[in-house]
Amino acid sequence: IPSEVVTISNNTTLTYQLDTAESPYGYEITGIATYAGWNDTGRDAQEFTVLYSLVDDPDLFLPLDNISYNPGDSLNPSDTAVLLTELSGGILAERVAAIRFAFGTQENGHVGYREIDVFGTAVVPEPSTFALAALGLLGLVWCDRRKRQ
């Protein structure tokens, strides 16, 4: 299957809303990988900011990292990759509702991207969270029954 290159122009913003209906506690982001679509010396530099929002405030975007990468004169396709991970292999951000890529001024006015990958998993609450919620619900039911009697 042939790949498709998407051209990012100056001052483009891409926002990806994650499925918080499926995972109301959000997502743990463990890695981000981007690949420039052209491996020539005129449109291979990657310049963007990665931001994210939390399930508690999905309209407020917080900066995760600024990417500034120019592979120079190398024409090796693997040099077009930017990988953003936690050095310890841990989590970059927790309880994430959306990821945003803000592209500023691009090399020669536009850069092609052939792939943008975000890696992570849905946040699963700890069993103690379920236990506390169940106790709270049980207390509400007990209070409601007492009022009726």
N, C-alpha and C positions, 0 to 999 in steps of 0.2 A: 504494500500500500504506500503510495507516495506521501511524503510528509508535506505539511502546509506551513509556510512561514508567515507569521503575523508581524506587520510593521508597526513599530511604536514610534509615533511622532513626538516632537517636543511637547512637554507638559500634558502627557496622557496619564490618566488615572484608571486603574482596573481594580474593582472591588468584587470579591467573591464572598457571598453570604453562605455560611455553612448551615447545615440542616439542624437547627436547634429544636425543631419539633420532634425530630428523631432522637436527639441528644440534648435535653433541656439544660444539662450542666455544662454544655459546650464541649470543646475539644482540646486535647493536649497536643501542641505542635512540637514535633521533634526534629524536623528538618525542612529545608527549602532548597530546591535546585533549579537553576535557570540555565538555559542554553541559547547562545546567540545563533541565529540562523545563517549568518554569513561568517565565514572564517577568513575574510580579507582584512586588510589593514585600514579600511575606511568605514566599516560598519560593524565592528566586532566588540567595541567597548560597551560595557554595561554600567549604567549610572541610574540608580533608583533607590528609593527608600521603602522599606517594608514596614507596614503599620498593622495593628490588629485592634479589634474591639472585644470587649468582654460581654458575657451573657447578662451581667448586671447592668451594663450601660452600653448597648449595642451601637449607639450613635457617636460615642466618644472613641476616637482612634488614637492609640498610643504608639509611639515609635518603637520598633523592634531592632532595626539595624539600617545603616546606610551602606549601600554597596557602590563601590567605585572600582571597577576592574577593567584594565586595558591590556590584553595579551601582547600588544605590540606587533612586531613583524612576523610572529609565528603563524604559520598556516596549518598547524596541526588541529584537526577538528576537536580533539579533547580539550584544547586550550580555550574553547568557547564556553566552558562550564563554570558556573559559580555555585558553590555548595555552602549553605549556611546551616551549621549544626552547633550544638553545645559541645565543648571540648570533651566533657566527661561522658558524652553520649546521652545526656539527660534531656530535659524538656526546655524548649525555648520560651514557650508561653502556655499558660493554663487557662481553662474556662473561656476559650476563644469562641466568639460568635461569627467573626468575619476577618478576612485577610485583605489588605489593600496594598497595591503596588503603585507608588507615585513616581512617575518618570519625569525628570526635569529636562534639561537641555541634552539632547542626544547627539552622538557623534554624526557629523554631516547631516543633521536635521532629522534623522530617523535610523533606527537599528531594527533589524529583523530578529525575532525570537521564534525558535522552533519548539521550545518546550518550557513550561513553568510548572514545576511539581511542588506540592505541599504535602508533607508526610506527617501523620499523627494518628491519634485514636480518640474515640469518644471518652469523655470523662465518666467514670462509673463511681457513684458515691460509695464511701466506705460503709460497711455494715453498721457501724455506730450511728451514722446519719439516719439510716432506716429505723434503727431502734428508737432514737430520739423522736423521730416523726411519729412513729407508732404510739409511743407513750403520750405524746401531746394529743393525738387523736383520741386515744383511750380516755384521757382526762376530760376532753370536751364532751365525749359521749356520756361519761359519768356525771358531769355537771348538768348536762341537759336532762338526764333521767331524774336527777334530784329535784330539779325545778318543776318537773311535771308532777311529781308525787306530792 
